[in-house]
Amino acid sequence: MTKNKKRFSFEEALEQELKDPEFRFYFERARAVRQISGIVRAARLRAGLTQAKLAQKAKTSQAVIARLEAGSDSRIPSLDLLERIASALKARLVINFEYKKAT
């Protein structure tokens, strides 16, 4: 005899989990790291630089750039590092808040 289990889509399960403030905090943190990694990689490629060349210009190591681009480092990159990377890419670091729409 099989039990009738309600199935949830990933989106439904995620929506439920995001109601937990601690889960939401770490989820949003991981999302920010992924966004930063994508932005840095895209900007580096646009500038036509290798990871090693960007690292040299930003006064860091290629390994730091690789970890940052991979999003595999659990640490949030410092503003100092991001500012050095932006400067090396002849860009300006912009930080913004997004607000939820009132319902």
N, CA, C and O of each residue as an XYZ file, in Angstrom:
412
protein
N       0.837     -1.176      0.000
C       0.000      0.000      0.000
C       0.888      1.248      0.000
O       1.756      1.383      0.863
N       0.690      2.131     -0.926
C       1.491      3.347     -0.996
C       0.759      4.487     -0.314
O      -0.460      4.625     -0.415
N       1.526      5.283      0.369
C       0.953      6.455      1.033
C       0.878      7.596      0.034
O       1.762      7.761     -0.807
N      -0.149      8.354      0.133
C      -0.340      9.498     -0.756
C       0.423     10.691     -0.164
O      -0.068     11.357      0.747
N       1.596     10.946     -0.678
C       2.419     12.055     -0.195
C       2.250     13.237     -1.127
O       2.257     13.091     -2.349
N       2.097     14.409     -0.533
C       1.997     15.627     -1.330
C       3.397     15.979     -1.814
O       4.343     16.002     -1.027
N       3.526     16.245     -3.075
C       4.816     16.636     -3.642
C       4.883     18.149     -3.728
O       3.895     18.819     -4.026
N       6.063     18.667     -3.461
C       6.309     20.098     -3.532
C       7.313     20.373     -4.640
O       8.262     19.614     -4.837
N       7.097     21.444     -5.347
C       8.096     21.858     -6.325
C       9.257     22.484     -5.561
O       9.127     22.830     -4.386
N      10.373     22.624     -6.229
C      11.522     23.274     -5.605
C      11.153     24.674     -5.146
O      11.512     25.086     -4.043
N      10.435     25.405     -5.991
C      10.061     26.785     -5.661
C       9.174     26.832     -4.426
O       9.328     27.724     -3.591
N       8.247     25.885     -4.295
C       7.376     25.844     -3.116
C       8.176     25.527     -1.847
O       7.964     26.135     -0.798
N       9.085     24.576     -1.962
C       9.910     24.209     -0.813
C      10.817     25.372     -0.407
O      10.990     25.651      0.779
N      11.389     26.043     -1.399
C      12.257     27.182     -1.111
C      11.467     28.308     -0.452
O      11.925     28.913      0.518
N      10.291     28.581     -0.978
C       9.439     29.630     -0.393
C       9.156     29.333      1.075
O       9.174     30.237      1.911
N       8.898     28.083      1.381
C       8.640     27.684      2.772
C       9.890     27.870      3.634
O       9.807     28.410      4.737
N      11.033     27.431      3.141
C      12.281     27.548      3.899
C      12.673     29.003      4.139
O      13.218     29.339      5.191
N      12.393     29.872      3.152
C      12.769     31.284      3.275
C      12.003     32.017      4.364
O      12.336     33.156      4.691
N      10.996     31.392      4.922
C      10.268     31.991      6.042
C      11.099     31.950      7.328
O      10.841     32.702      8.268
N      12.091     31.069      7.356
C      12.996     30.973      8.504
C      14.068     32.046      8.355
O      14.832     32.010      7.390
N      14.148     33.010      9.291
C      15.104     34.125      9.156
C      16.565     33.676      9.029
O      17.328     34.274      8.271
N      16.954     32.648      9.751
C      18.344     32.188      9.668
C      18.630     31.579      8.301
O      19.669     31.855      7.701
N      17.710     30.751      7.808
C      17.866     30.176      6.473
C      17.936     31.292      5.443
O      18.800     31.267      4.567
N      17.037     32.277      5.533
C      17.004     33.388      4.579
C      18.331     34.145      4.588
O      18.849     34.506      3.531
N      18.883     34.386      5.784
C      20.156     35.108      5.889
C      21.245     34.394      5.091
O      21.929     35.018      4.279
N      21.409     33.095      5.316
C      22.477     32.353      4.635
C      22.177     32.166      3.150
O      23.099     32.140      2.334
N      20.914     32.037      2.794
C      20.538     31.934      1.389
C      20.890     33.226      0.649
O      21.478     33.186     -0.431
N      20.531     34.357      1.230
C      20.823     35.650      0.603
C      22.322     35.914      0.552
O      22.822     36.509     -0.402
N      23.022     35.477      1.563
C      24.486     35.628      1.582
C      25.109     34.843      0.426
O      25.973     35.356     -0.285
N      24.667     33.604      0.246
C      25.193     32.774     -0.845
C      24.826     33.377     -2.196
O      25.619     33.331     -3.136
N      23.626     33.940     -2.293
C      23.217     34.576     -3.542
C      24.126     35.769     -3.853
O      24.521     35.969     -5.002
N      24.454     36.555     -2.833
C      25.330     37.716     -3.034
C      26.708     37.271     -3.511
O      27.278     37.891     -4.409
N      27.251     36.211     -2.925
C      28.564     35.701     -3.349
C      28.514     35.260     -4.807
O      29.438     35.539     -5.572
N      27.436     34.568     -5.200
C      27.301     34.138     -6.603
C      27.207     35.341     -7.538
O      27.805     35.337     -8.614
N      26.470     36.359     -7.139
C      26.349     37.552     -7.979
C      27.698     38.247     -8.126
O      28.082     38.641     -9.227
N      28.407     38.394     -7.029
C      29.722     39.036     -7.076
C      30.657     38.242     -7.972
O      31.376     38.819     -8.788
N      30.654     36.930     -7.828
C      31.565     36.107     -8.638
C      31.263     36.266    -10.125
O      32.183     36.367    -10.937
N      29.992     36.288    -10.482
C      29.623     36.465    -11.884
C      29.994     37.826    -12.430
O      30.453     37.949    -13.565
N      29.793     38.847    -11.616
C      30.119     40.216    -12.032
C      31.618     40.374    -12.250
O      32.047     40.960    -13.244
N      32.409     39.854    -11.325
C      33.867     39.971    -11.449
C      34.357     39.223    -12.684
O      35.175     39.743    -13.443
N      33.859     38.005    -12.886
C      34.306     37.218    -14.048
C      33.926     37.913    -15.358
O      34.749     38.021    -16.268
N      32.686     38.379    -15.449
C      32.236     39.051    -16.674
C      33.061     40.309    -16.940
O      33.428     40.578    -18.084
N      33.352     41.071    -15.903
C      34.132     42.298    -16.068
C      35.568     41.981    -16.483
O      36.152     42.683    -17.309
N      36.134     40.916    -15.904
C      37.502     40.527    -16.267
C      37.571     40.112    -17.734
O      38.477     40.512    -18.465
N      36.600     39.307    -18.148
C      36.571     38.861    -19.541
C      36.351     40.037    -20.483
O      36.967     40.103    -21.546
N      35.486     40.957    -20.104
C      35.233     42.147    -20.923
C      36.511     42.962    -21.104
O      36.756     43.532    -22.167
N      37.326     43.006    -20.037
C      38.587     43.750    -20.093
C      39.676     42.971    -20.819
O      40.749     43.510    -21.090
N      39.407     41.702    -21.138
C      40.395     40.891    -21.845
C      41.584     40.503    -20.982
O      42.696     40.345    -21.487
N      41.356     40.349    -19.687
C      42.437     40.009    -18.767
C      42.340     38.559    -18.314
O      41.247     38.002    -18.206
N      43.482     37.964    -18.053
C      43.507     36.654    -17.409
C      43.321     36.872    -15.913
O      43.442     37.994    -15.421
N      43.029     35.806    -15.202
C      42.939     35.909    -13.741
C      44.261     36.400    -13.160
O      44.278     37.223    -12.245
N      45.359     35.894    -13.693
C      46.678     36.276    -13.189
C      46.949     37.769    -13.409
O      47.474     38.446    -12.525
N      46.592     38.269    -14.579
C      46.835     39.680    -14.887
C      45.951     40.575    -14.015
O      46.412     41.597    -13.507
N      44.676     40.189    -13.841
C      43.799     40.964    -12.956
C      44.334     40.951    -11.533
O      44.342     41.981    -10.858
N      44.776     39.795    -11.081
C      45.324     39.682     -9.723
C      46.521     40.606     -9.548
O      46.642     41.288     -8.529
N      47.397     40.629    -10.534
C      48.579     41.493    -10.471
C      48.153     42.957    -10.366
O      48.685     43.698     -9.539
N      47.208     43.373    -11.190
C      46.756     44.762    -11.187
C      46.023     45.118     -9.884
O      46.088     46.257     -9.422
N      45.326     44.133     -9.298
C      44.554     44.371     -8.074
C      45.369     44.082     -6.812
O      44.851     44.154     -5.698
N      46.638     43.756     -6.999
C      47.545     43.473     -5.882
C      47.012     42.360     -4.967
O      46.908     42.500     -3.749
N      46.684     41.251     -5.635
C      46.268     40.048     -4.918
C      46.819     38.855     -5.684
O      47.632     39.027     -6.592
N      46.393     37.663     -5.336
C      46.909     36.477     -6.039
C      45.865     35.945     -7.030
O      44.671     36.227     -6.923
N      46.359     35.173     -7.990
C      45.476     34.550     -8.964
C      44.519     33.598     -8.254
O      43.364     33.469     -8.659
N      44.984     32.936     -7.205
C      44.128     32.004     -6.459
C      42.935     32.723     -5.831
O      41.832     32.179     -5.795
N      43.150     33.934     -5.343
C      42.053     34.716     -4.766
C      41.018     35.041     -5.836
O      39.816     34.912     -5.604
N      41.484     35.463     -7.005
C      40.575     35.776     -8.107
C      39.822     34.519     -8.539
O      38.617     34.576     -8.785
N      40.511     33.394     -8.633
C      39.879     32.135     -9.034
C      38.797     31.725     -8.037
O      37.696     31.347     -8.436
N      39.108     31.800     -6.742
C      38.111     31.449     -5.719
C      36.924     32.393     -5.769
O      35.774     31.972     -5.645
N      37.213     33.667     -5.949
C      36.152     34.668     -6.023
C      35.244     34.393     -7.220
O      34.021     34.402     -7.080
N      35.819     34.153     -8.376
C      35.032     33.893     -9.582
C      34.260     32.579     -9.502
O      33.170     32.464    -10.062
N      34.816     31.599     -8.816
C      34.147     30.304     -8.689
C      33.017     30.354     -7.663
O      32.134     29.497     -7.658
N      33.053     31.359     -6.801
C      32.056     31.437     -5.739
C      32.251     30.347     -4.707
O      31.335     30.041     -3.944
N      33.447     29.753     -4.676
C      33.712     28.618     -3.790
C      34.250     29.025     -2.429
O      34.399     28.182     -1.544
N      34.541     30.301     -2.254
C      35.060     30.784     -0.980
C      33.872     31.162     -0.112
O      33.022     31.949     -0.529
N      33.806     30.611      1.088
C      32.671     30.892      1.967
C      32.719     32.307      2.536
O      31.734     32.797      3.089
N      33.876     32.961      2.394
C      33.999     34.327      2.913
C      33.450     35.317      1.889
O      33.571     35.121      0.680
N      32.851     36.371      2.400
C      32.397     37.461      1.536
C      33.627     38.297      1.201
O      34.382     38.649      2.107
N      33.853     38.626     -0.069
C      35.021     39.446     -0.406
C      34.923     40.822      0.260
O      33.842     41.403      0.351
N      36.040     41.319      0.712
C      36.055     42.614      1.398
C      35.799     43.742      0.404
O      36.046     43.604     -0.794
N      35.304     44.847      0.921
C      35.119     46.024      0.076
C      36.458     46.498     -0.473
O      36.531     46.974     -1.606
N      37.504     46.372      0.314
C      38.839     46.760     -0.138
C      39.238     45.956     -1.376
O      39.712     46.522     -2.360
N      39.046     44.634     -1.325
C      39.392     43.789     -2.471
C      38.536     44.151     -3.681
O      39.052     44.277     -4.792
N      37.242     44.316     -3.472
C      36.362     44.653     -4.588
C      36.710     46.008     -5.186
O      36.624     46.192     -6.400
N      37.101     46.951     -4.348
C      37.511     48.275     -4.844
C      38.797     48.172     -5.658
O      38.931     48.830     -6.690
N      39.746     47.350     -5.201
C      40.990     47.162     -5.962
C      40.718     46.490     -7.301
O      41.322     46.846     -8.313
N      39.809     45.519     -7.308
C      39.456     44.843     -8.555
C      38.781     45.833     -9.499
O      39.109     45.887    -10.684
N      37.845     46.611     -8.977
C      37.168     47.612     -9.816
C      38.167     48.587    -10.404
O      38.107     48.908    -11.591
N      39.074     49.052     -9.585
C      40.086     49.999    -10.049
C      40.965     49.363    -11.134
O      41.286     50.003    -12.136
N      41.344     48.119    -10.926
C      42.172     47.411    -11.906
C      41.437     47.247    -13.235
O      42.057     47.171    -14.295
N      40.117     47.194    -13.163
C      39.299     47.038    -14.367
C      38.830     48.382    -14.920
O      38.026     48.443    -15.850
N      39.357     49.467    -14.321
C      38.964     50.822    -14.725
C      37.445     51.001    -14.612
O      36.787     51.553    -15.494
N      36.927     50.508    -13.490
C      35.496     50.584    -13.214
C      35.287     51.233    -11.848
O      36.239     51.478    -11.107
N      34.050     51.500    -11.537
C      33.693     52.078    -10.250
C      32.809     51.068     -9.524
O      31.851     50.550    -10.097
N      33.131     50.794     -8.275
C      32.345     49.877     -7.460
C      31.074     50.591     -7.016
O      31.135     51.680     -6.445
N      29.927     49.978     -7.276
C      28.631     50.556     -6.904
C      27.912     49.557     -6.011
O      27.814     48.375     -6.341
N      27.415     50.034     -4.890
C      26.663     49.191     -3.960
C      25.275     49.786     -3.835
O      25.115     51.005     -3.770
N      24.269     48.918     -3.801
C      22.901     49.398     -3.820
C      22.033     48.549     -2.906
O      22.341     47.384     -2.657
N      20.963     49.121     -2.413
C      19.945     48.382     -1.685
C      18.732     48.228     -2.586
O      18.351     49.168     -3.284
N      18.129     47.059     -2.574
C      16.869     46.840     -3.265
C      15.796     46.717     -2.220
O      15.974     46.017     -1.224
N      14.690     47.382     -2.429
C      13.611     47.371     -1.469
C      12.462     46.499     -1.944
O      12.135     46.461     -3.130
N      11.858     45.802     -0.997
C      10.676     45.002     -1.318
C       9.524     45.941     -1.601
O       9.401     47.005     -0.994
N       8.695     45.536     -2.521
C       7.503     46.319     -2.812
C       6.497     46.093     -1.687
O       6.319     44.974     -1.206
N       5.852     47.169     -1.283
C       4.834     47.059     -0.253
C       3.637     46.287     -0.814
O       3.200     46.526     -1.940
N       3.125     45.374     -0.022
C       1.968     44.591     -0.489
C       0.747     44.908      0.317
O      -0.320     44.346      0.068
